[in-house]
Amino acid sequence: MTEGFLPITREDMEKQHIKQLDFVYVIGDAYVDHPSFGHAIISRVLQAHGFTVGIIAQPDWKKDDSIAVLGRPRLAFLVSSGNMDSMVNHYYVSKKRRGMDAYTPGGKAGKRPDHAAVVYSNLIRRTFKDVPIILGGIEASLRRLAHYDYWSDSYKRSILLDAGADLISYGMGEKSIVEIAEALDSGLAVKDITFIRGTVYRTQDISSVYDGVMLPSYEECKEEKKFYARSFMKQQENTDPFQGKTLVEAYPNKIFVVQNPPAEPLSMQEMDDVYDLPYMRAPHPSYEKAGGVPAMAEVKFSLISCRGCFGGCSFCALTFHQGRIVQARSHESLLREACWMTGQPDFKGYIHDVGGPTANFRHPACEKQLKSGVCKNRQCLFPTPCKNLDSSHSDYIELLKKLRSISGVRKVFIRSGIRFDYLLQEKDDRFLKEMIQYHVSGLCKVAPEHISDRVLYYMGKPKRQVYDRFVGKYEAYNKKYRLKQFLVPYLMSSHPGADLEDAVMLAEYLRDTGHQPEQVQDFYPTPSTLSTVMYYTGIDPRSGEKVYVPKNPHEKAMQRALMQYRAPENYELVKEALKLVRREDLIGFDKKCLIPPRKIAAFGKKRGKK
């Protein structure tokens, strides 16, 4: 046993004088007691409310007894696949297996199964037939209703049914997990816990569901993709805790999966309470021999200042998991954590990040949101910023100034995503100036994602001219302050709506700006995003209109190649793509051309040998 950590063995339980744990938490990640890890937050929140929790990290799913090492819990098993969806953790978008897992000791791959939440739950059910099972974490949260699964190319049921679990605590879960624990502790049967916000349950009787919205059934969506597109829009319209209604999804044999409205957002005091809990802020010491847990390296000296995002990118699942209402920690809470960092022996004076899903979101988009919720049919920033948007960055600026002034802190970086269209809404450029002068580590990473306005519409991103305006200001201020700090734009190929002509347009943009991306990201269809629904159905759920989806592997290879057109190994793919879209004008020796008529490098080598 290591003092301060939650028990992971029977010996730990004995030393902490625990005969039977209230909850046993089965996780797909290594046990890291740090608030960047969901299992740490949920465990410490339960502990703060008087419940005991033990951790079974990365059990051997091929052995039934691996799930019994801490005995039978008094109240329930909690199950999470980890900080990432296990399939995203395991596979590249090409479906090729990854060789490393940053959430496993030593980075070793293969320590958790595919669809880990389902596998762990079924393992528990075989061993402990009548103990309640509560699913949580991002894998369960984003698969809580029927969804498209990219890796099997199939339409799958709610994870609740495939896992044989009793409840899902979706979203961030701090409020719902305490209510679940107190309900179970009071003696209430898990089948009767149907009233808690932020939960999903199954039933054969929906007579008690008040004012619910009946979604298209699982069978209808499986038969006709247009029904899934409609179902998704209903789901997206009900992710708000103030206006969201109960959703009901019907399955064969008179089974219903019912999603209660989301839990209410945390107040600043509640956020502080969560992040001020007595975390060890380290991986469990038992992992030291394996080299520790790689994922800890970046978060150890980073600060989580907010959660939630009103950015509304189509390919992002944050709306479904954290919601659109931004919640933030107080300056005092963040400063306490920063001061703790300065006392660590391996702290070099650099705070790596101060942010969240979007770093420069530190408050709700407008005053209305905390009183009556977000707009159902209007995004805050897309297609253009809302006139009611509160674009002030003053709170974030003041926070960063305070952090910079702490003794022992040499530099405070911002490495979370910066939403440049929101930044541009600030009339005096105050935050942009501060960021450039004090918070860029030589390279500033931003995510325009594409430069074709048509593709950007499908992505839910601002038009190209907005990014161009940001680039102009960024470069002007760097020149003014005599700094050499470069922009690194994240760009994506093969998103729904993007064809070869769009890819050529993007290649021309890279030519004109001189940017040579070292890595290229293909669109990755992950559960519960608008873009994934487009990918699967070929329909834009917002309008019901058809959308072109690049699925052919060869076309996707050409789109990727165009983004790295200078690479010799991409020559033939680029040439083929240019001919297909009749852009042979880009093959030649002119400075506007992407490639020469032949492989000059290869020709030169042969000539030299001769």
C-alpha positions as CSV (number, residue, x, y, z in Angstrom):
1,M,0.0,0.0,0.0
2,T,1.1,3.6,-0.7
3,E,-0.2,6.2,1.6
4,G,-2.7,8.6,0.1
5,F,-3.7,6.5,-2.8
6,L,-7.0,4.6,-3.0
7,P,-6.7,0.8,-2.4
8,I,-5.8,-1.4,-5.3
9,T,-5.2,-4.7,-3.3
10,R,-6.7,-6.5,-0.3
11,E,-3.6,-5.5,1.6
12,D,-4.4,-1.9,1.0
13,M,-7.9,-2.3,2.2
14,E,-6.7,-3.9,5.4
15,K,-4.2,-1.1,6.1
16,Q,-7.0,1.4,5.5
17,H,-9.3,-0.6,7.8
18,I,-11.8,-1.3,5.0
19,K,-13.6,-4.7,5.2
20,Q,-15.8,-4.1,2.2
21,L,-15.6,-1.3,-0.3
22,D,-18.7,0.6,-1.3
23,F,-17.6,0.8,-4.9
24,V,-15.1,-1.0,-7.0
25,Y,-14.0,1.1,-10.0
26,V,-12.8,-0.9,-13.0
27,I,-10.8,1.2,-15.5
28,G,-9.0,0.8,-18.8
29,D,-6.3,3.3,-17.9
30,A,-3.5,2.9,-15.4
31,Y,-4.5,4.4,-12.0
32,V,-3.3,8.0,-12.0
33,D,-4.6,10.1,-9.1
34,H,-4.8,13.4,-10.9
35,P,-7.8,15.5,-11.9
36,S,-7.0,15.2,-15.6
37,F,-8.1,11.6,-15.3
38,G,-11.8,10.9,-15.0
39,H,-11.5,8.0,-12.6
40,A,-9.5,10.1,-10.1
41,I,-12.2,12.8,-10.0
42,I,-15.1,10.4,-9.6
43,S,-13.3,8.4,-6.9
44,R,-12.3,11.4,-4.9
45,V,-15.8,13.0,-5.2
46,L,-17.3,9.8,-3.8
47,Q,-14.7,9.6,-1.1
48,A,-15.5,13.2,-0.1
49,H,-19.1,12.2,0.3
50,G,-18.2,9.4,2.7
51,F,-18.0,6.4,0.4
52,T,-15.0,4.0,0.0
53,V,-13.7,3.3,-3.5
54,G,-11.1,0.8,-4.7
55,I,-9.5,0.7,-8.1
56,I,-8.9,-2.3,-10.5
57,A,-6.8,-0.8,-13.3
58,Q,-6.5,-2.7,-16.6
59,P,-7.6,-6.1,-15.4
60,D,-6.8,-9.2,-17.5
61,W,-10.2,-9.5,-19.3
62,K,-9.4,-13.1,-20.2
63,K,-9.5,-14.1,-16.5
64,D,-12.8,-14.0,-14.6
65,D,-11.1,-13.8,-11.2
66,S,-9.2,-10.5,-12.2
67,I,-12.4,-8.7,-11.5
68,A,-12.7,-10.1,-8.0
69,V,-9.4,-9.0,-6.5
70,L,-11.1,-6.4,-4.2
71,G,-14.1,-8.6,-3.4
72,R,-17.8,-7.8,-3.8
73,P,-18.6,-4.1,-3.5
74,R,-21.4,-3.1,-1.1
75,L,-23.1,-0.8,-3.6
76,A,-21.9,-1.2,-7.2
77,F,-19.2,-1.6,-9.7
78,L,-18.2,1.5,-11.6
79,V,-16.8,0.9,-15.1
80,S,-14.9,3.2,-17.5
81,S,-12.7,2.4,-20.5
82,G,-10.4,5.3,-19.7
83,N,-9.8,8.9,-20.7
84,M,-10.2,7.9,-24.4
85,D,-12.6,5.8,-26.3
86,S,-10.8,2.4,-26.3
87,M,-11.2,2.1,-30.1
88,V,-9.6,5.5,-30.7
89,N,-6.9,4.6,-28.2
90,H,-6.2,1.4,-30.2
91,Y,-6.5,2.4,-33.8
92,Y,-5.4,5.0,-36.3
93,V,-8.1,6.3,-38.7
94,S,-6.7,3.8,-41.2
95,K,-7.8,1.1,-38.7
96,K,-4.1,0.1,-38.3
97,R,-3.2,-0.8,-34.7
98,R,-1.3,1.8,-32.7
99,G,2.0,0.6,-31.2
100,M,1.8,2.7,-28.0
101,D,-0.8,3.5,-25.3
102,A,0.1,6.7,-23.4
103,Y,-2.3,5.7,-20.6
104,T,-0.6,2.4,-19.8
105,P,2.6,2.0,-17.7
106,G,5.6,2.2,-20.0
107,G,3.4,3.1,-22.9
108,K,2.8,-0.6,-23.6
109,A,-0.1,-1.3,-26.0
110,G,-2.6,-4.2,-25.6
111,K,-3.4,-3.8,-21.9
112,R,-7.1,-3.2,-22.5
113,P,-9.6,-4.8,-24.8
114,D,-11.4,-3.3,-27.7
115,H,-14.8,-1.8,-26.6
116,A,-13.4,-2.0,-23.1
117,A,-16.5,-0.8,-21.2
118,V,-18.6,-3.6,-22.7
119,V,-15.9,-6.3,-22.1
120,Y,-15.4,-5.3,-18.5
121,S,-19.1,-5.1,-17.7
122,N,-19.7,-8.5,-19.2
123,L,-16.8,-9.9,-17.2
124,I,-18.3,-8.4,-14.0
125,R,-21.8,-9.8,-14.8
126,R,-20.4,-13.3,-15.2
127,T,-18.7,-13.1,-11.8
128,F,-21.1,-11.0,-9.8
129,K,-24.5,-11.6,-11.3
130,D,-26.6,-9.3,-9.1
131,V,-24.3,-6.3,-8.3
132,P,-25.3,-3.1,-10.0
133,I,-23.0,-1.9,-12.8
134,I,-22.7,1.8,-13.5
135,L,-20.9,2.9,-16.7
136,G,-19.2,6.2,-17.1
137,G,-16.4,7.9,-19.0
138,I,-16.2,9.2,-22.5
139,E,-16.7,5.8,-24.2
140,A,-20.0,5.2,-22.4
141,S,-21.1,8.9,-22.6
142,L,-20.8,9.1,-26.4
143,R,-22.3,5.7,-27.0
144,R,-25.2,6.1,-24.6
145,L,-27.8,5.9,-27.4
146,A,-27.7,4.0,-30.7
147,H,-24.7,5.1,-32.7
148,Y,-22.5,4.5,-35.8
149,D,-19.4,2.5,-35.0
150,Y,-16.7,3.2,-37.6
151,W,-14.4,0.3,-36.7
152,S,-17.1,-2.3,-37.5
153,D,-18.8,-0.1,-40.0
154,S,-22.1,-0.9,-38.3
155,Y,-25.0,0.8,-36.5
156,K,-24.8,-0.3,-32.9
157,R,-27.2,-0.3,-30.0
158,S,-26.8,1.7,-26.8
159,I,-23.7,0.6,-25.0
160,L,-26.0,0.1,-21.9
161,L,-27.6,-2.9,-23.7
162,D,-24.4,-4.5,-25.1
163,A,-22.7,-4.1,-21.7
164,G,-25.5,-5.5,-19.7
165,A,-25.1,-2.6,-17.3
166,D,-27.8,-0.9,-15.2
167,L,-27.0,2.8,-15.6
168,I,-24.9,5.2,-17.5
169,S,-23.6,8.3,-15.8
170,Y,-23.0,10.5,-18.9
171,G,-21.1,13.7,-19.2
172,M,-18.6,14.7,-16.5
173,G,-20.6,12.9,-13.8
174,E,-19.7,14.5,-10.5
175,K,-23.3,15.4,-9.6
176,S,-25.0,12.2,-10.9
177,I,-22.6,9.8,-9.4
178,V,-23.2,11.2,-5.9
179,E,-27.0,11.0,-6.4
180,I,-26.6,7.4,-7.6
181,A,-24.4,6.5,-4.6
182,E,-26.9,8.1,-2.1
183,A,-29.8,6.3,-3.8
184,L,-28.1,2.9,-3.6
185,D,-27.0,3.6,0.0
186,S,-30.6,4.3,1.0
187,G,-31.6,0.9,-0.1
188,L,-33.2,1.8,-3.4
189,A,-33.0,-0.9,-6.0
190,V,-30.9,0.1,-9.1
191,K,-33.9,-0.6,-11.4
192,D,-35.8,2.1,-9.5
193,I,-33.2,4.8,-10.0
194,T,-34.8,6.4,-13.0
195,F,-35.0,10.0,-11.9
196,I,-31.4,11.3,-11.8
197,R,-30.2,13.9,-14.3
198,G,-27.2,12.9,-16.3
199,T,-28.1,9.2,-16.4
200,V,-29.4,6.7,-18.9
201,Y,-31.4,3.6,-17.9
202,R,-33.3,0.8,-19.6
203,T,-36.9,-0.2,-18.9
204,Q,-39.9,-2.0,-20.4
205,D,-42.4,0.6,-19.0
206,I,-42.2,4.2,-20.0
207,S,-45.5,5.2,-18.5
208,S,-43.7,7.3,-15.8
209,V,-41.6,9.3,-18.3
210,Y,-42.9,12.8,-18.2
211,D,-42.8,15.1,-21.3
212,G,-40.4,12.8,-23.1
213,V,-39.3,12.9,-26.7
214,M,-39.6,9.7,-28.6
215,L,-36.7,9.2,-30.9
216,P,-36.9,7.1,-34.1
217,S,-36.5,3.5,-33.0
218,Y,-33.3,1.6,-33.3
219,E,-34.8,-0.6,-36.0
220,E,-36.0,2.4,-38.0
221,C,-32.6,4.0,-37.9
222,K,-30.9,0.8,-38.8
223,E,-33.2,0.3,-41.8
224,E,-33.2,3.9,-43.0
225,K,-30.2,6.2,-42.4
226,K,-32.3,9.3,-42.8
227,F,-34.0,8.3,-39.5
228,Y,-30.7,8.3,-37.7
229,A,-29.9,11.8,-39.0
230,R,-33.2,13.0,-37.6
231,S,-32.6,11.2,-34.3
232,F,-29.2,12.8,-33.9
233,M,-30.6,16.3,-34.4
234,K,-33.1,15.6,-31.7
235,Q,-30.3,14.4,-29.4
236,Q,-28.2,17.5,-30.2
237,E,-31.1,19.8,-29.5
238,N,-31.5,18.3,-26.0
239,T,-28.0,18.5,-24.7
240,D,-28.8,21.6,-22.6
241,P,-29.5,21.1,-18.9
242,F,-32.1,23.9,-18.8
243,Q,-34.2,23.1,-21.9
244,G,-33.2,19.5,-22.6
245,K,-36.0,16.9,-22.4
246,T,-36.0,13.2,-21.6
247,L,-35.2,11.1,-24.7
248,V,-36.7,7.7,-25.3
249,E,-35.3,5.2,-27.8
250,A,-37.2,2.0,-28.6
251,Y,-35.7,-1.4,-29.2
252,P,-37.2,-4.8,-30.1
253,N,-38.9,-6.9,-27.4
254,K,-40.4,-3.8,-25.8
255,I,-37.1,-2.5,-24.4
256,F,-36.6,1.2,-24.1
257,V,-33.4,3.2,-23.4
258,V,-34.2,6.4,-21.6
259,Q,-31.9,9.4,-21.3
260,N,-32.7,11.9,-18.6
261,P,-31.8,15.5,-19.2
262,P,-28.1,16.5,-18.6
263,A,-26.9,17.4,-15.1
264,E,-26.8,21.1,-14.3
265,P,-23.4,22.8,-14.9
266,L,-21.0,23.2,-11.9
267,S,-20.8,26.6,-10.3
268,M,-17.3,28.1,-9.8
269,Q,-17.4,27.0,-6.2
270,E,-18.3,23.4,-7.1
271,M,-15.6,23.4,-9.7
272,D,-13.1,24.5,-7.1
273,D,-14.3,21.9,-4.7
274,V,-13.7,19.2,-7.3
275,Y,-10.2,20.3,-8.2
276,D,-9.2,21.0,-4.6
277,L,-9.8,17.4,-3.5
278,P,-6.7,15.6,-2.0
279,Y,-5.3,14.1,-5.2
280,M,-1.8,12.7,-5.1
281,R,-1.3,14.2,-8.6
282,A,0.8,11.3,-9.6
283,P,0.5,7.8,-11.1
284,H,0.4,4.9,-8.6
285,P,4.0,4.2,-7.4
286,S,3.6,0.5,-8.5
287,Y,4.2,1.7,-12.1
288,E,7.6,3.2,-11.5
289,K,9.5,0.1,-12.6
290,A,7.7,0.1,-15.9
291,G,8.7,3.7,-16.5
292,G,5.6,5.5,-15.2
293,V,2.6,6.5,-17.3
294,P,3.5,8.6,-20.4
295,A,0.2,10.6,-20.4
296,M,1.2,12.1,-17.1
297,A,4.1,14.1,-18.5
298,E,2.0,16.8,-20.2
299,V,-0.6,17.2,-17.6
300,K,1.5,17.3,-14.4
301,F,2.5,20.9,-14.9
302,S,-0.7,22.0,-16.8
303,L,-3.8,23.7,-15.3
304,I,-7.4,22.8,-16.2
305,S,-9.1,26.2,-15.9
306,C,-12.4,25.4,-17.6
307,R,-14.7,22.8,-19.2
308,G,-17.5,22.9,-21.8
309,C,-17.3,24.5,-25.2
310,F,-19.6,26.7,-27.3
311,G,-17.4,26.4,-30.4
312,G,-19.7,23.9,-32.0
313,C,-17.2,22.1,-34.4
314,S,-19.1,19.4,-36.3
315,F,-16.4,16.8,-35.8
316,C,-16.1,17.3,-32.0
317,A,-18.1,15.4,-29.4
318,L,-17.7,18.0,-26.6
319,T,-21.3,19.2,-27.0
320,F,-22.4,15.6,-26.1
321,H,-20.0,15.1,-23.3
322,Q,-19.2,18.4,-21.5
323,G,-21.9,20.5,-23.0
324,R,-21.9,24.0,-24.5
325,I,-22.0,26.0,-21.2
326,V,-18.5,26.9,-20.1
327,Q,-17.7,26.3,-16.4
328,A,-14.6,27.7,-14.8
329,R,-12.4,27.4,-11.7
330,S,-11.6,30.5,-9.6
331,H,-8.3,32.3,-9.8
332,E,-7.6,31.3,-6.2
333,S,-8.0,27.6,-6.9
334,L,-5.7,27.7,-10.0
335,L,-3.1,29.8,-8.1
336,R,-3.0,27.2,-5.3
337,E,-2.3,24.4,-7.8
338,A,0.3,26.5,-9.5
339,C,2.1,27.2,-6.2
340,W,2.0,23.4,-5.5
341,M,3.8,22.9,-8.9
342,T,6.6,25.3,-8.0
343,G,7.4,23.1,-5.0
344,Q,7.9,19.9,-7.0
345,P,11.5,18.9,-7.5
346,D,11.1,18.3,-11.2
347,F,9.4,21.7,-11.9
348,K,11.6,23.7,-14.3
349,G,9.7,26.9,-14.1
350,Y,7.3,26.3,-17.0
351,I,3.5,25.9,-16.7
352,H,2.8,23.9,-19.9
353,D,-0.8,25.0,-20.4
354,V,-3.7,26.9,-18.8
355,G,-6.9,26.0,-20.5
356,G,-9.5,23.3,-21.3
357,P,-11.3,22.2,-24.4
358,T,-10.9,25.7,-25.7
359,A,-8.3,27.7,-23.7
360,N,-9.8,31.2,-24.2
361,F,-13.3,30.3,-23.1
362,R,-13.5,31.3,-19.4
363,H,-17.2,32.1,-19.1
364,P,-20.5,31.3,-20.8
365,A,-21.1,32.7,-24.2
366,C,-23.7,35.1,-22.9
367,E,-25.6,36.0,-19.7
368,K,-28.7,34.1,-20.9
369,Q,-27.0,30.7,-20.8
370,L,-26.8,30.3,-17.0
371,K,-30.4,31.3,-16.6
372,S,-32.2,29.7,-19.4
373,G,-29.6,27.6,-21.3
374,V,-28.2,27.7,-24.8
375,C,-30.1,28.4,-28.0
376,K,-31.5,25.2,-29.5
377,N,-31.2,26.1,-33.2
378,R,-28.4,28.7,-33.1
379,Q,-24.7,28.2,-32.5
380,C,-22.7,30.9,-30.6
381,L,-19.9,31.3,-33.2
382,F,-21.2,29.6,-36.4
383,P,-21.8,30.6,-39.1
384,T,-21.1,34.0,-37.7
385,P,-20.7,35.1,-34.0
386,C,-23.9,35.8,-32.2
387,K,-24.6,39.5,-31.5
388,N,-25.1,38.7,-27.8
389,L,-21.7,37.0,-27.5
390,D,-19.6,38.1,-24.5
391,S,-16.2,38.3,-26.1
392,S,-14.3,39.7,-23.1
393,H,-11.0,38.0,-22.3
394,S,-10.3,40.2,-19.3
395,D,-10.7,37.4,-16.7
396,Y,-8.4,35.1,-18.6
397,I,-5.8,37.9,-19.0
398,E,-5.8,38.7,-15.3
399,L,-5.5,35.0,-14.5
400,L,-2.4,34.6,-16.7
401,K,-0.8,37.7,-15.2
402,K,-1.2,36.3,-11.7
403,L,0.3,33.0,-12.8
404,R,3.3,34.8,-14.4
405,S,3.9,36.7,-11.2
406,I,4.3,33.5,-9.0
407,S,7.8,33.1,-7.6
408,G,9.5,30.2,-9.4
409,V,7.4,30.5,-12.6
410,R,9.4,31.5,-15.6
411,K,6.9,31.1,-18.4
412,V,3.2,30.2,-18.7
413,F,2.3,28.6,-22.0
414,I,-1.1,28.2,-23.7
415,R,-1.2,24.9,-25.6
416,S,-4.9,24.1,-25.5
417,G,-6.8,25.1,-28.6
418,I,-7.3,28.8,-29.2
419,R,-10.5,29.8,-30.9
420,F,-9.3,32.5,-33.2
421,D,-12.7,33.7,-34.4
422,Y,-13.7,34.3,-30.8
423,L,-10.4,36.0,-30.1
424,L,-11.0,38.4,-33.0
425,Q,-14.3,39.5,-31.4
426,E,-12.3,41.4,-28.8
427,K,-12.1,44.9,-30.3
428,D,-8.8,46.1,-28.8
429,D,-6.8,42.9,-29.4
430,R,-5.8,42.9,-25.8
431,F,-5.7,39.2,-25.4
432,L,-3.9,38.6,-28.7
433,K,-1.2,41.0,-27.7
434,E,-0.7,39.4,-24.3
435,M,-0.7,35.9,-25.8
436,I,2.0,36.8,-28.4
437,Q,4.2,38.6,-25.9
438,Y,4.0,36.1,-23.0
439,H,2.3,32.8,-23.8
440,V,3.6,31.3,-27.1
441,S,6.4,28.8,-27.0
442,G,7.8,29.7,-30.4
443,L,5.0,27.9,-32.2
444,C,1.3,28.8,-31.9
445,K,-1.1,26.0,-32.8
446,V,-4.5,26.9,-34.2
447,A,-7.1,24.9,-36.0
448,P,-8.5,26.5,-39.2
449,E,-9.0,22.8,-40.4
450,H,-9.5,23.8,-44.1
451,I,-9.6,26.8,-46.3
452,S,-12.6,25.9,-48.6
453,D,-15.6,27.8,-47.3
454,R,-17.9,24.9,-48.5
455,V,-16.0,22.4,-46.4
456,L,-15.7,24.8,-43.5
457,Y,-19.5,25.0,-43.5
458,Y,-19.8,21.2,-43.0
459,M,-17.1,21.4,-40.3
460,G,-19.0,24.1,-38.4
461,K,-15.9,26.4,-38.7
462,P,-15.7,30.1,-39.7
463,K,-14.9,31.1,-43.3
464,R,-11.4,31.3,-44.6
465,Q,-11.4,35.1,-44.5
466,V,-11.7,35.0,-40.7
467,Y,-8.6,32.9,-40.4
468,D,-6.7,35.1,-42.9
469,R,-7.6,38.1,-40.7
470,F,-6.2,36.3,-37.7
471,V,-3.0,35.4,-39.5
472,G,-2.5,39.0,-40.6
473,K,-2.9,40.4,-37.0
474,Y,-0.7,37.6,-35.5
475,E,2.1,38.4,-37.9
476,A,1.7,42.1,-37.5
477,Y,2.0,42.0,-33.7
478,N,5.0,39.6,-33.9
479,K,6.7,42.1,-36.1
480,K,5.8,44.9,-33.8
481,Y,7.3,43.1,-30.8
482,R,10.2,41.8,-32.8
483,L,9.4,38.2,-32.1
484,K,9.8,35.2,-34.4
485,Q,6.9,33.0,-33.5
486,F,5.2,30.9,-36.1
487,L,1.7,29.6,-36.6
488,V,1.1,25.9,-37.0
489,P,-2.3,25.3,-38.5
490,Y,-4.1,22.0,-37.9
491,L,-5.6,20.9,-41.2
492,M,-7.9,17.9,-42.0
493,S,-8.4,15.9,-45.1
494,S,-11.4,13.8,-46.3
495,H,-14.0,15.5,-44.1
496,P,-17.6,15.0,-45.3
497,G,-18.2,17.6,-48.0
498,A,-14.5,17.7,-49.1
499,D,-13.7,16.5,-52.6
500,L,-10.5,16.5,-54.7
501,E,-11.1,20.1,-55.9
502,D,-11.2,21.2,-52.3
503,A,-8.0,19.3,-51.6
504,V,-6.2,21.0,-54.5
505,M,-7.4,24.3,-53.2
506,L,-5.9,23.4,-49.8
507,A,-2.6,22.4,-51.5
508,E,-2.4,25.8,-53.3
509,Y,-2.9,27.5,-50.0
510,L,0.0,25.5,-48.5
511,R,2.1,26.5,-51.5
512,D,1.3,30.2,-51.1
513,T,1.9,30.3,-47.3
514,G,5.0,28.1,-47.5
515,H,3.7,25.7,-44.8
516,Q,4.7,22.1,-45.0
517,P,2.7,19.9,-42.6
518,E,4.8,17.1,-41.1
519,Q,1.7,15.2,-40.3
520,V,-1.7,15.0,-41.9
521,Q,-5.0,14.2,-40.1
522,D,-7.7,12.3,-42.0
523,F,-11.2,12.8,-40.7
524,Y,-11.8,10.3,-37.9
525,P,-15.5,9.2,-37.5
526,T,-15.9,8.9,-33.7
527,P,-19.3,8.3,-32.0
528,S,-21.8,11.1,-31.5
529,T,-20.5,13.9,-33.7
530,L,-22.4,15.7,-36.4
531,S,-19.6,14.9,-38.9
532,T,-19.7,11.2,-38.1
533,V,-23.5,11.2,-38.8
534,M,-22.7,12.8,-42.2
535,Y,-20.1,10.2,-42.9
536,Y,-22.4,7.3,-42.2
537,T,-25.7,8.6,-43.6
538,G,-24.5,10.9,-46.4
539,I,-26.9,13.5,-45.0
540,D,-26.3,16.8,-43.3
541,P,-28.6,16.4,-40.3
542,R,-29.0,20.2,-40.0
543,S,-30.7,20.6,-43.4
544,G,-31.6,17.0,-44.4
545,E,-29.7,17.5,-47.7
546,K,-27.3,15.1,-49.2
547,V,-23.6,15.6,-48.6
548,Y,-20.6,14.2,-50.6
549,V,-18.5,11.8,-48.4
550,P,-15.0,10.7,-49.5
551,K,-14.8,7.1,-48.5
552,N,-12.8,5.5,-51.2
553,P,-9.3,4.7,-49.8
554,H,-7.6,5.8,-52.9
555,E,-9.3,9.1,-53.1
556,K,-8.5,9.7,-49.4
557,A,-4.9,8.9,-50.1
558,M,-4.9,11.5,-52.9
559,Q,-6.4,14.1,-50.5
560,R,-3.7,13.4,-47.9
561,A,-1.0,13.4,-50.6
562,L,-2.0,16.9,-51.8
563,M,-1.4,18.3,-48.3
564,Q,2.2,17.0,-48.6
565,Y,2.7,17.4,-52.3
566,R,6.4,18.1,-51.9
567,A,7.1,14.6,-50.6
568,P,8.6,12.5,-53.4
569,E,6.7,9.4,-52.4
570,N,3.4,11.3,-53.0
571,Y,4.3,12.4,-56.6
572,E,2.1,9.9,-58.5
573,L,-0.9,10.4,-56.2
574,V,-0.7,14.2,-56.6
575,K,-0.2,13.9,-60.3
576,E,-3.3,11.6,-60.6
577,A,-5.4,13.9,-58.5
578,L,-4.5,17.0,-60.5
579,K,-5.3,15.2,-63.8
580,L,-8.7,14.0,-62.4
581,V,-9.8,17.6,-61.5
582,R,-8.2,18.9,-64.8
583,R,-5.6,21.1,-63.0
584,E,-2.7,20.1,-65.2
585,D,-1.8,23.8,-65.0
586,L,-0.3,22.9,-61.6
587,I,2.1,20.4,-63.2
588,G,5.2,22.3,-64.5
589,F,8.2,24.4,-63.6
590,D,6.4,27.7,-62.8
591,K,6.5,28.8,-59.2
592,K,2.7,28.4,-59.0
593,C,3.0,24.7,-59.9
594,L,2.8,22.0,-57.3
595,I,4.9,19.3,-59.0
596,P,7.2,19.2,-62.1
597,P,6.2,17.1,-65.1
598,R,8.5,14.3,-64.1
599,K,10.4,13.2,-61.0
600,I,13.3,15.6,-61.2
601,A,15.1,14.2,-58.2
602,A,14.9,10.6,-59.5
603,F,16.0,11.7,-63.0
604,G,19.0,13.6,-61.6
605,K,20.2,10.6,-59.6
606,K,20.1,8.4,-62.7
607,R,21.9,11.0,-64.8
608,G,24.6,11.4,-62.1
609,K,25.3,7.6,-62.0
610,K,25.6,7.4,-65.8
